[in-house]
């Protein structure tokens, strides 16, 4: 544990936390912040050396007290246009790791005030010359990368609303569900590097915006401590150097998603802000993905359900009786009928959207059914239901013939993600393979193989690296299943190009699973399914070649998926919805309250599980899977008790479903078909709703069920379709709680069950074979 000390003199106060120091100065008007240091180097400061903004007014901090053995508290009062306001800032050595925990707040004591910005902002010293190499990462996956004033990633005007945009800024407006901001900045020659991490404690913070932007420049005041107050105006003057400003948990006119925002704060109502910040000279031995993952694990702990109990899971399972097994039974049961509601038709296929859940349903499609066949067939095999598996194979053959009849050019590279990746998983299992489906797949790959090489220019292919990652996994299956040896060579060449995006100068943000220059929301940022599929492609390449080198990029890609795309804070005010554990679909740096697609989420989550077979997973991986396994049920109407909608004035309202016959009727017609957007409960989408089948088999109890529901059982080989019925099962048990637990795991609960008791330590994983 780093040494912690607080030292106070007549003119200075300092908190020391290992090599990091926070220093404060006494002036005639009160205490003012100096810098956060790393050894002797200035690394970070309060913006303009001022504590906080209350509508651009600053409170003089006239009182200072020591807090315990690790912190200081500064208090003061200011007049906000005839209303007295109390203000405070408390700085402590962070109790959970390196750096400092900063708590800011204010409260009007004599009346109501109107504010348009509030909170403590931070900035790095003004030491960069407008040509620097800068990478900004925000949880929820806005990525902004620029070098030598040339933008590599991020959109300039990505919102339809008017906002105060600045070139080179990155933001997550309104609600950021993983309050994490990382900034790496250095000169073009690699010198003068800073790596800054700022994490928000959202349960103790009023405003949930995150923003980073270059400052406008000012004559290198960082070199002159002695006169920084006397020459404060120089901070605002144009000059030869600039720094970067960071807002975490503030509201600010330039960062807000709405135009010219203002807020009323009433008498006695407090505004809170709590952040943890740390910083380093450089990344040292860490790779960028490991830095991101470590920050995610730390911020995840701020609001993680330490007792292993998630309220939304309780509502679903104990109140409504909805489990992954129940959902899987309902969904696979559809295929035992020639027609099921307005979802499934044996002749025409699957609806993409349920009628009435969006303006256009797109009707029935054979292609949409292809996502379902592999997990349904696998379900039948692992449960010993050969008749059901045969039924699925017949459906697949019929719809494969329909795909042939559409012609050889009917399917382009955009069909890879949702259609042909599912087909390849089915062909991997079925024996004998449906000839029609095999022919359609061979035609597809033969048409595109010449375009897809490791030397191909993604721009010419009009496919980004996320889509190419889906191609790589399918080609590796094709090489083995369809006896196409050239497919493996192409896949390995593709992987070299994909993996190169993790290195310096790479473009790891170009994994949107869309067109290279697509302007859709998945086009210019990370779509979690992209890097997750890159991880899976590397895992499959390892299994195909035995080359252990593929496991390094597999780990790195998955670290980025979790660190940038998996939510770790629950934004929902109602008990039946929990957003933690969902992955963002792809958001271009804009607020995505609704973009929580279930299929894309669990393709990523099960990829994490699959990697656990050969990679020693860190706690963050297990936490992400645990959260998803508990919160994902709320994507289905059957697991919801409240309906979120808007009234006629545009205000968000919640209505209990069981009080309104209209809502009940809507829910009952497809109670287990997931919402594409579970937050808004809109667009019931069968193409996004297949995941309960594989979820039950992977961690819901289909192959290994843990008796204590605070624990999670994961079967990695099931997640990658590698578990066979004649093989023993290896289960990973994760204890997310802070206590030792005793329980047992039931292997193959539907046939010849074997029960294995165990004891598991707090926050640890246990591998059990059965």
N, C-alpha and C positions, 0 to 999 in steps of 0.2 A: 504494500500500500504506500503510495507517495506521501512524503512528509507534508503535513499541513500546519501552517502557522499564521497567526494574525499579529501584525506589528503596527502600533500606533504611536506617532510622535505629535508634536504641536502643529506641524505643517503637513504631515503626510500620514496616510494609512495604507496598509498593504495586506493582501491575502496571498499567501504562498501555498501552492498546491504542486508539489514536486518541482519540475523545472518551469512551471507556469506561474505568473504573478499577475494580480490585478491591483493597480495602484491608483490612489486618489489624493487630491491636493486640497489643502485648506486655503481659502481666499477670504477677503473681507465680506463677500456676500454669502459665504457658506462653503460647503464642500463641492468640488467639481471632479469629474472622472478624468483620469489621465489616459493610460493605455493598459491593454492586456499584453503582457510580455511573454515570450518564450526565451528563458535565460535572459540575455540582455537585448534581444531583438524585439522591436515593436511589431505586434502582429495584428491587433484589432483594437477598436475603440468604440465608445458610444458615438453616434453620429454627431459630428461637429463638437465633440467633447461635451455634449449636453445630455442630461439624464433622460428626458422623455419629452414628447410633445403632447400638449393638450390644446388642440386646435392651433398649433403653431406657437403657443405660449409655453414658456419653460418655468418650472417651479424652482426657486432657489432652495437647496437642501441645507437648512440651517442646523439640523440636529443629526448627530451620528452616534450610534450605539453598537457595541459588539454583540453578536449573536452566537452564543455558545463558544466553541473553540475553533470554528471554521468560517465565520462570516461576519459581515457588517451590514447594518441597516441605516439608510439615510432617509430623513423625513423633512418635509417642508410644506409651505402653503403658498398658493398664488391666488390672485384675483382674476377671475375670468368674466370680465365685463359685469362687475358688481356682484358676482357670486363667488363666495369663498370656496376654494377647492383644496382638500388635503391630498398630498402626493407622497409616494414612498418608492424607494428602490432598495432591494435587498440582494446582496451578492454573497454567495457562499461557495466554498469548495464543493464541487459536485460529489454527491455521496455514492454515485454508481460508476465512477470512472474518471478519466482525466477531464480537466477543464473546470468550468464554473457554472453554477446555476444562478440565474438572474430572475428575480420576481419584481415586477413593476406594477404599480396601480395608482388610481386616484379616485376620489369620491367628493362630489359637491355636498357641502354641509349647510348651505343657506338657501338653496333654490335649484331650479332646473337650468342646465346648460345645453347648448347646441355645439357639437364638435364635428369637424370634417376630417380630422386625423387624430390618432391617439396611439401612444405606446413608445417604447424604447426601440430605437433602431441602432444598427451597428454599421461600421465600415472599416475597411482595411486602409492603411496609410496611403497617401497620394504618391505612389512611387512607380506608376506605370505610364508608358508613353503613347498610348492609343494604338500600339501595334502589337500588344502582348498576346499571349496564347491563353485563352480563357475557356474553361468548361464549367457550366452551371448545371447541376442536377437537382431536381425537386421530386420528392415522393409523389407518385401519381404520374410520373414519367415525362413531364416537360424537360427537354434537354436543350440547352443553348450552348453551342460551341462556336467560337470565332478565333481567328488568328490573323494578325496583321490587318485588322479591320475587315477581313473577309469572313462572311457568315458561312459556316458549314452546316449548321443545323438550327432549326427553329423558324417559325414564320414571323413576319413583321406585323401583319394585320390578320390575325387568325379569327377574330370575332366579328359577328354581324352587328354587335352593339358598338356604340361609340365608346371608346376608352382612350385614356391618355397614354398612347403608345410611345415607347422610345426604342429606337434600334438598339440591339444588343442586350435587351433586358429579357429576363425569364420570370414567369409568374405562374402561380396556381391560385386563381381567384375564388372568392366566396367560401368554398369549403375544400380543404385539402385533407384527404383521408389518411395520409402518411406524412405528418408534419416534419419533413426532413429536407434540409437544404445543404448541399455540398458545393463548394466552389474551389476550384483549382486554378490558380493564375500564376504565370511566370513570364519572364521576358522571352523574346524570340530565341535567344541562345540557350534557354533552359535555366538561366540563373534567376535569382530573386524570387524563388517559388514560395507560395503559401497555399496550404490546404486547410480550408476553414469548414467546420461542421457546426451547424446550428439546428437544434432539435426543439420542437414545441411540445409542451405539456398541455394538450388540448382540453383535458378535463378541468384544468385550472386557468383557462385562457378565454377571454370574451370573444375576440375576433380571430377568425381562422383563415387568414390570408397569408400567403408566402410570396415574397417578391425579392428579386435581385436585379440590380442595374448598375452600370458604370456611373460614377459621379461625373459632374461636368468639368472637372479639372480645377486646379488651384495651385498656386505657386509653391509646391513642395514644402508645405508647412511641417511635414513629418520630420524634417531635419532640425526643427527649431522648437524644442519644448518650452523654453523659458518664456517665450513671448506669445504662446499660442492663443492666450485669452486677449491680450492687447491687440493682436493682429487678426482677430477672428474673422474680420471681413475678407481676409485673403482666402479663406476656405471657399468662398463663393465666387471669387474672381476667376475668369478664364486664365489658364496657365498652361505650362508644358506637361504637366503630369496629372494623373487622376487616380482615384481608388475605386472601390466597389461598395455600394450600399446594400445592406441586407435587412429585410423586414420579415420577422417571424412572429405572427400573432399580433400584428399591428393592423390598424386601418389607416389608409393613406390615400389622398386624392388621386395620386398617379397610379396606384396599383389596383384600385377598386374595379370590380366588374361593371358597376353602374356609373352613370354620368353624374358628376358633381355630387358625391354622396355627403349626407350629413346625418347625424344621429342625435337623439335626445337622451341625455343622461339625467335622471331625476334625483332630487334631493335624497341623500342617503344611499344611492345606488352606486356600487363600486364597479369599476372597470379593471379587469385583471389581465396580466400577461406573465407567463412563466416559460422560460427557455433554458436550455442547456447549451453551452457553446464551448468548443475546444478548437485547437488549431495546431498545426505542425509545420516544420520547415518544408517538408516534402512528404511523399508517400512512403519513403524509406523502402522496406522490403515488401510492402503491400502492393498488390495490383489494384487498379481502379475498382474492379468489381468487388474485391474483398473489403475495400474501404466503404463502398456503398452498403454491403451486407452488414458490416459491423454497426454502421449507423442505424440501419433498419432494426436490428436486434435490440439496440439500446432504446430507440424511441418506442418500439413495440412493448417494451417492459413497462412503460409509463401507464398503460391502460389495459394490459393483458389480464384476462380473467384468472387470477392466481389460484383459485380453488377448482379450476377445471370445469366451471359451470357457466354456460352461456344461456341467457334468458330466452333468446329466440329459439334455441334448441329445446328448452323445456316446454315452451308453448307448443311447438310442433309435435314433439313426441309424447309428452305427458298430458297435455290438454286436448290435442287434436288426433293423437294416435298416428302421426305421420313419421315414418322412418325411411331410410334409404331402401330397406328391404320391401316395405309396403309400396313405395313408389316404383321400385323395379318390377314387382309383381304386377302392378297395374299396367305399366307401360309395355312389358313383354306380352301381357295378356291381350293387347290390341291385335297382335298378329295371329292370334288363334281364330280371328273372325275375318270374314271376307270384307267387311266394312266396319269401321269403328267411328261412330259420330261423324263429325266433319274433319277428322284428323287423318284417317288411314283408309285407303281403298286398295284392295289386292290387285286390281287391274290398272289403276292409274297412279298409285304410289302414295306419297305423303304430302300433306299441305306444308307449305313453308310458314305461313301464318294462319291462325284460326280466323275464320270469318268473323268480322265485327271487332277484332282486337286491334286493327289498324285500317286505314282507308282502303288498302288493296291487299288481298290475301295471296295473290299470285296463283291460286288454284293448286291442283295436285301435280306432283312431279315425281317421275321415277328416280331422278337424281337425288332428290331430297331424302328418299328412303335409303339410299346407299350408306348414309351415316349410321343407320340403325342396324344394318345386317351383321356387321362384325361383332359388336357387343352382344346382340341378341343370340347369335350362333354360339358365341363363347359362353354365354350364360347357360344355354342348353347343354353344352359339353360338360362344363364344370359341375352342373347339377345332375348329370346323368340322364338328362331328358333328350334322348336321341331323336324321338319323334318331333319335338319342337325344333331341334337343330336342322332336321331334314326339311321341315316346313319353311324355315328361313332360307335355306339353300334354293328351294324351288322358287320362292318369291324373287330372289336375287337373279336367278336365271331368266325369269320372265322379263324383269325390268332391264337386264343386260341386253336382251334382244331388242327391246324398245329403244335403247340407247344406240344400238347399231343402226337401226332404221332411221335415226336422225341424220346419219351421214358422217363421213370421216372428219369433216372440218367443223363439226358442231360444238366442239369443246376446246377451249383455249387454256392458256396458262392460269387464268383466273379460277378455273374449276378444280385446281389441284387441292386447295385447302379443304373444301367441304365435301367434295365428291370422290376424287380418285385416291386420296389418302385413306378414306374409309374402305374403298373397294380393295385396296392392297392388303389391308388387315384381314378382310374376309378371305381373299384368295390364299392368304398365308395359312388359314385354318382348314378350309373345306377340302374334302377329298371324297369323290372326285370334284374337281373344280368345274363350275358351270361353263361350258364351252363358249356361250355367248358373251359372258362377262369377261372371260379371258381374252377373247378376240377383241372386244371393244377396248380393253386395257392395252393390249399389244399395239393396236392401231394408234392409240393416243400417244404412247411412249415413242413409237417409231416416228410419229409425226414431229415430236418435239425434241428427240434425242440429239439431232444434229444442231439444234439451236442451243442446247444446254451443255456447255463444256466449262471446265475450270478456267478457260481463257476467255470466256464470253464476257462481253460488256453488258452488265445489267441494264444499262440505259437502252441498248438496242433490243434486249429481250423485253423491255418494258415491264420488268418484274423486279421488285426489291429483294433484299436478302432474306426476308421472312418467307416469301413465296418460294424462293430457291431452296430454303431449308426444308419445306414440305416436299419439294421435288427430290431432295437428297435422301430423305427417309424412304420414300416410295421406290426410288431407284434401287436402294439397297435390298428392299424386299423383292423387287422384280428380278434382280440378279440371281437370287436363290430360288424363288418360287417359279418364275417363268423361264428359268434357264437362259438368262440374258447376261452373259459375263461382261459385255461392254457396259451394261448399266452400272455395275459396281465401279468400274474405272471412271465413268462420268461422275458418279456420286462422290468419289474421293477427290476428284479434281474440283468439284463444286465446293466441297468442304474446306479445301485450302483457301479458296476465295472467301468463304463465309467466315472461317476462323480468323482470317487476317484482319477482320473488322474489330477484333478485340485489342489489337496492338496500337501503338502510337501512330497517329495518322489514319487510323481506321474510321469507320463510320458505323459504330455499333448501334446508333439510333435509327438506322435505315432498315428496320425490321417490322414494317407496318403491315406486311402481308397484303400488299396491293401493288399498284403500278409504281414504277420508279419515280415518276413525277406526279403521282396522284395527289389531287387536292382534297380528297375525302379525309375524314378525321383520322383514318389510320395511315394516311399517306406520308406524313412528314415527321412522325414520331414513332416511338416503340409501341407496337401492339404486342402484348405479352406473349401471345401464341407464337410470334416469330422467333425470338431468342429461345423460348422453351423448345420449339421444334428443332432449332439448331443444336441444343443440348441433346435431344433424342437422336438426331442424326449422328452425332459423335458417339453416343452410346452404342448405336447399332453398328457403326463402323468398327468400334472396339470388338463387339461380338463377332463381326465378320472377319476381321483381320488378326485379332489378338494383340493389336498395337496399343499398348497402354497409354501412349501419348495422346490419344483421343479423349482421355478422361479429364485432362487439364482444361481444354476449352469447354467441355461439357459442364464442368463445375463453374467456370467463369460465366457462361451464359445463364446458368440457373441462378447464380448470385445476383445478376442484373435483373432477372425476372422478379425475384423476391424484393430486392432493395428498391426497385423503381416502380413496380406494378402491383404489388400485393398490399391491399389496405390493411392497416393495423389499428385504426381507430374507428369506433362506431358512431356514425353521424345521425342515426335514426332516433327520433324522440319517442317512438312507439316500441312496445316490447316484442312484437312479432317480426321485427326486421333487424338484422345486424349486418353491417357492411364489412366487418373484418373478415379477412380471408378471401374476399373476392379480388379478382385481378381486373385492371382497367383494360378495356378493349383497345383503346388507342385514342388519344385526346388532343394532340396538336398543341399542348400547353394551355388548353382552355378548360374551364370548369366542366366536369362530366358527372353531374349528380346521377344521371341515369345510365351511364355506359358501363353496365356490369353484366356482360353477356355470360350466361352460365356455361355453355359449351366451351367457350374460349377459356373461361376460368379453369374448368376441370381438365381440359387438355393439358394445361400448364401444371396443375396440381398433381395429376397422375404422372406427369413426366418427372416431377421431383421424386415421387415414390419409386419410379422405375430406376432412377439413378442410385437410389439407396442400396440396390443390390450389390454394387461394386464400388461405391464411393462412401467414405465415412462422413455422414451428413452432420453438419453443425446444428446447434439448437435452433437457429433461425429457420432452417428447412422444416424441422419437425413442427415448430410453432405455426408456420404458414399452412401446413397440411392440417394440423389440428383445428385451426380457426375455420378453414374452408369446410372441413367435415362437419362442423357444428352449425355453421351459418348458412351453408348452401341450400338447406331445406327450404329456406324462405323464398327461394325462386319460384316455388310452385303455389298456386292458389290454395291448395288443400292445407297448406301450412300457415295460412295467414288469417288473422282475426280482424284486422283493420284494413280499410281501403284508403289509400292516399290519393287525393284528387284536388281540384281547385273549385272554389265557389265562383259565382258569376262575376265577382269583383276581382278575380285573379288571385285570391288568397288561398294558401294551402290549408286544406281541411282533412280530417280523418273521420271516417264513419265506421262503426262496428258492422261487420258483414252480416252477422246473424240477426240484425234488426231489420234488414231490408230485403224483401223478396226478390227484387231486381238484382241486387248484388249476389244473392245466393244462387240465382239462376245462372248468372254469368260464370260464377266460380264452378258450379257443378257440371257444366257442359264439358270442361276439360280440366278437372281439378288437379291433375298431375302433369299437365303440360306447362313447362316453365315459361315465365315471362322473359322476354329478351332483356327488358329493363326492370328488374325486380323492385327497384326503388320506386318507380312511378307505377308499377303494376300495369304495364301496357305491353302490347304486341306479344301475345302468347305465341310462341315460336317452337313448333316441333323440331326444327333444325337446331335449336339451341337447347332442346329439352331431353336429349338422349342420355345425359350423364348419370342419372341415378343407377342405371344398370351396372356400369363399370365401377361406380362409386361403392355400391353395395359389395361387389366382389373384392374391391381393393381395400376398403377400410370400413365398410358398413356391416361386416359380419358374414359375408357370403362364403368365405373360406376359413377365416380365423376370427372368432368373436371373443372380445375381451369382456369379462363379466362386469367390471366396474366402469360405468360410463364416463367417469372422469378421465379415464385413460383412452388411448387411441391405439388400435391395432392396424398395422400397415403390412400388406403382402406385396413386396416390390415386383415379384415375377408376374403377378396378375396384371399389374399396371401396364406392363409391356407385352401382354398376351403370351408370356413365356411359361406360365405355370401349366403343367400337364396333370391329368387326373391320376397317373400312376407314379407321380413324384411326391416326396415329402414336401411339406409346406414350411417355409421360413417366414416367421412373422416378426416384425419390429414393434415392440411395445413402447410407447412414449408416455412419460409421466410429466404433464405440463405443470403440476402443482408444486408447492414448496414443502411437501411432506412425503414421508415414506409410506407407500401403500402396499397392501397385500391383496392379491386377486388371483384369477385363473383365466386361462385362454382355452376356448373350445375350438379344436381343429375339425374342419369339415362337419359343421353342425347339422347338415342334412343327411349325413351318411357315416356310420361307424365313428361317431364322435369320440375324440380323445381329449380329455381334460388335463391341462398341465397347470398346477399352482405355481405361483412365483411371488417374490418380493422385489419391489423396484424402488430405487432411491429417488429423491426429489430431482426434478429437472434433468432426467436422464433417460436413455434409451436402453432397452434390453432385447436381445435377439433370442428367440425361442423357436426350436424346431419341433415339428409334430407330424 
